[in-house]
Amino acid sequence: MPEIGRGALRKMVVGEAVPARYQLPLADIATNTTTLHDLNGLVGRKVRLEFLGGIHCIHCGRRTKKSYNQGYCFPCCRDLARCDQCIVKPEQCHHHLGTCREPDWGDTHCMIPHYVYLANSTGIKVGITRHSQVPTRWYDQGAAQALPVCRVETRRQSGLLEVALARHIADKTNWRALLKGDAAPVNLAAERDRLRGEVAGELAALQEQFGLQALQWLDDAGVVNLSYPVRSYPQKIVSLKLDKHPVLEGELLGIKGQYLLFPQGAINIRSHGGYQVAFATD
């Protein structure tokens, strides 16, 4: 099978299209360059992804025996703000206290407008994203539908509102259900209106604390519909790891979220950030 590229894996790049347009980035650590390989045209063809044994931190490039937090070495995971607990629990953001590990990074990634949104990937869930990551965040989650419900000034504010909403709705995606098929359509606008009533008190309190303009509920935002290049779904819902399956070979059934779908299961490319691979197709 002819090789079409090798390098360190990075999160797949996704472009807004019908269906979503995917590219696989492979980074050359020595030259600090990245090559993008189009994937949509490979759906339905045989591909081979081979782990070459090395893992390099996606931030500093040093070789590491183990990947932490989707691609970092231990020192970077320990020291970088993007690896802090507040990234997965944004309500715990402490930038305003002056204790951020990387205050400059926090200024550009956390102290900027965010959206709180509803998405339908395996049922309705609530989530948050930076304003610049719409609609990329929704594609990365494999959402079939998405609807921004509130625009806020900072990541912390989005987290505080998300916590309030999560008392009434899920805040996680069931990855197994995601790989079984397409989510049935739901009325996200009706759910938005219902949830506004459920969190009216918490929203008012946050607006009193941060200002009316800091949290702007979006009554008139439109639903975004998303689709993916998938011919069929895996027969077995198995998460494939390159550490245990160093060679993945077979028909590429499709791409959804950050998953490449094979008959024997699916691999989450984002969770393999920094893994050195060779990529080939027939």
C-alpha positions in Angstrom: 0.0 0.0 0.0 1.7 3.3 -1.1 2.6 5.7 1.7 1.2 9.2 1.3 2.8 10.8 4.4 4.4 10.3 7.8 4.8 12.5 10.8 3.3 13.3 14.2 -0.5 13.3 14.4 -2.4 16.4 15.2 -6.1 17.0 15.6 -7.9 16.7 12.3 -8.7 19.9 10.6 -12.3 20.3 9.6 -13.9 22.7 7.2 -17.5 23.8 7.0 -19.1 22.0 4.1 -21.8 19.4 3.3 -20.5 17.0 4.3 -17.8 18.3 6.6 -14.4 18.4 4.8 -11.6 16.7 6.8 -7.8 16.9 6.6 -5.2 14.9 8.5 -2.3 17.0 9.7 1.1 15.2 10.0 3.8 17.3 11.7 7.5 17.1 10.9 9.2 17.7 14.3 12.6 18.4 12.8 11.4 21.2 10.5 8.4 22.3 12.6 6.2 22.1 9.5 2.8 20.4 9.1 1.4 18.8 5.9 -2.4 18.4 5.5 -3.8 15.3 3.8 -7.3 15.4 2.4 -9.4 12.6 3.8 -12.9 12.8 2.3 -11.7 11.3 -1.0 -10.4 8.3 0.9 -13.7 7.3 2.4 -14.6 3.9 0.9 -11.0 3.0 0.2 -8.5 1.0 2.2 -6.1 2.9 4.3 -3.3 2.0 6.7 -2.2 4.0 9.8 0.9 2.6 11.4 2.4 3.8 14.7 6.1 4.1 14.3 6.9 4.0 18.1 7.7 7.6 18.9 5.6 10.2 20.7 6.5 13.9 20.6 4.9 16.6 22.7 2.6 18.8 20.6 3.8 21.9 22.4 7.5 21.7 22.9 8.3 18.7 20.6 10.3 16.7 23.1 10.0 12.9 22.9 7.9 11.4 25.7 7.2 7.8 26.7 3.6 8.7 27.5 1.2 11.3 26.2 -0.7 13.4 28.7 -3.9 15.4 28.1 -4.1 14.5 24.4 -0.6 15.1 23.3 1.6 16.8 25.9 4.7 15.7 27.7 4.5 15.7 31.5 6.4 19.1 32.1 4.1 20.8 29.6 1.0 19.2 31.1 2.1 20.4 34.5 3.1 24.0 33.5 0.7 25.0 30.7 -2.6 26.8 31.4 -4.2 24.9 28.5 -3.7 21.8 30.5 -5.1 23.2 33.8 -8.2 21.7 35.4 -10.2 24.9 34.6 -10.1 23.9 30.9 -12.4 21.0 31.5 -14.2 22.9 34.3 -14.3 26.5 33.1 -16.3 27.7 36.1 -13.0 27.2 38.0 -11.1 29.7 35.8 -8.8 31.7 38.1 -7.4 34.2 35.7 -9.2 37.1 37.4 -7.4 36.1 40.6 -4.0 36.6 39.0 -3.0 32.9 39.4 -3.2 31.7 35.8 -0.1 29.7 34.7 0.1 31.6 31.5 -1.7 35.0 31.9 -0.9 36.1 28.3 -2.4 32.8 26.9 -5.4 33.3 29.2 -5.9 36.8 27.8 -6.2 35.5 24.2 -8.1 32.2 24.9 -10.2 32.7 28.1 -10.8 36.4 28.5 -12.6 36.6 25.2 -16.2 36.1 24.1 -17.6 32.6 24.4 -20.8 30.9 23.4 -22.9 28.6 25.6 -24.7 26.3 23.2 -27.0 23.3 22.8 -25.9 20.4 20.5 -27.5 17.2 19.4 -24.8 14.5 18.9 -26.2 11.6 20.9 -29.2 13.6 22.3 -29.3 17.2 23.5 -26.3 18.4 25.6 -25.0 21.8 26.7 -21.5 23.0 26.0 -19.2 26.0 25.6 -16.8 27.3 23.0 -14.8 30.3 22.1 -16.5 32.5 19.6 -13.7 31.8 17.1 -14.4 28.0 17.3 -17.9 28.2 15.8 -18.7 25.8 14.1 -15.4 23.9 14.5 -16.3 22.8 18.0 -19.5 21.3 16.9 -17.9 19.3 14.1 -15.2 18.0 16.6 -18.0 16.7 18.8 -19.9 15.0 15.9 -23.0 17.1 16.4 -25.8 16.8 13.9 -27.4 20.1 15.1 -26.2 23.0 17.2 -27.7 26.2 18.6 -25.9 29.0 20.4 -28.1 30.1 23.3 -26.0 32.7 25.2 -23.0 34.9 24.3 -20.8 35.8 27.3 -17.6 37.9 27.8 -15.3 35.3 29.3 -14.7 31.6 29.6 -15.5 31.7 33.4 -18.9 33.2 32.7 -19.7 30.5 30.2 -18.7 27.8 32.7 -20.9 29.3 35.4 -23.9 29.3 33.1 -23.1 25.8 31.8 -23.1 24.5 35.3 -26.6 26.0 35.9 -27.9 24.5 32.6 -26.3 21.1 33.3 -28.6 20.6 36.3 -31.4 20.3 33.7 -29.7 18.7 30.7 -26.7 16.5 29.9 -23.2 18.0 29.4 -21.4 15.0 27.9 -21.5 13.1 24.7 -21.9 9.3 24.6 -19.1 8.3 22.3 -20.5 4.8 21.8 -23.8 6.1 20.7 -22.0 8.7 18.4 -20.4 5.8 16.5 -23.6 3.8 16.1 -25.4 6.2 13.7 -26.9 9.6 13.1 -28.7 11.4 15.9 -32.5 11.8 15.4 -33.4 15.5 14.8 -34.7 17.4 17.9 -36.2 20.8 18.4 -33.3 22.7 19.9 -35.1 26.1 19.8 -37.9 24.7 22.0 -35.3 23.3 24.4 -33.5 26.6 24.5 -36.8 28.3 25.5 -37.6 25.7 28.1 -34.1 26.0 29.6 -34.3 29.7 29.9 -37.2 29.3 32.2 -35.3 26.7 34.2 -32.2 28.9 34.8 -33.9 32.3 34.9 -32.8 32.9 38.5 -29.2 31.8 37.9 -29.0 33.9 34.7 -30.3 37.0 36.5 -27.8 36.5 39.3 -24.9 36.2 36.8 -26.1 39.3 34.9 -26.3 41.2 38.2 -22.7 40.1 39.1 -21.1 40.7 35.7 -23.5 43.1 34.0 -26.4 42.7 31.7 -24.2 43.0 28.6 -21.8 40.3 29.9 -24.3 37.5 29.4 -26.7 38.0 26.4 -29.3 35.3 25.9 -29.9 34.6 22.2 -33.6 34.2 21.6 -33.4 34.4 17.8 -30.3 32.4 16.9 -30.8 29.8 14.2 -30.1 26.1 14.4 -27.0 24.9 12.5 -27.2 21.5 10.8 -24.0 19.5 10.3 -23.2 16.3 8.3 -20.3 14.0 8.0 -18.6 11.9 5.3 -19.8 8.5 6.5 -20.7 5.6 4.3 -21.5 3.2 7.1 -20.8 2.8 10.8 -18.5 0.2 12.5 -19.9 -3.3 13.1 -18.2 -3.2 16.6 -18.2 -0.1 18.8 -14.6 -0.4 19.9 -12.2 2.5 20.6 -8.9 1.6 18.9 -5.6 2.8 20.5 -2.4 2.8 18.6 -0.5 1.6 21.8 -2.5 -1.7 21.5 -3.1 -1.7 17.8 0.0 -0.2 16.2 -1.2 -1.0 12.7 -4.8 -0.1 11.7 -5.7 -1.2 8.2 -9.0 -1.6 6.4 -11.7 0.3 4.6 -12.2 3.8 5.9 -16.0 3.8 6.5 -16.2 7.4 7.3 -15.2 10.3 9.5 -17.2 11.8 12.3 -16.1 14.2 15.1 -12.4 13.4 15.6 -12.9 9.7 14.8 -11.8 7.7 11.8 -14.2 4.8 11.3 -13.1 1.3 10.4 -15.1 -2.0 10.3 -13.2 -3.2 13.4 -13.8 0.0 15.4 -12.9 3.7 15.5 -9.8 5.7 16.4 -9.9 9.1 18.0 -7.2 11.1 16.2 -7.2 13.9 18.7 -6.4 11.6 21.6 -3.3 10.5 19.7 -1.7 13.9 19.3 2.1 13.6 18.9 2.1 9.9 17.9 4.5 9.3 15.0 2.7 7.5 12.2 3.0 6.5 8.6 -0.2 6.9 6.6 -0.9 5.0 3.4 -3.8 4.2 1.0 -4.4 1.8 -1.9 
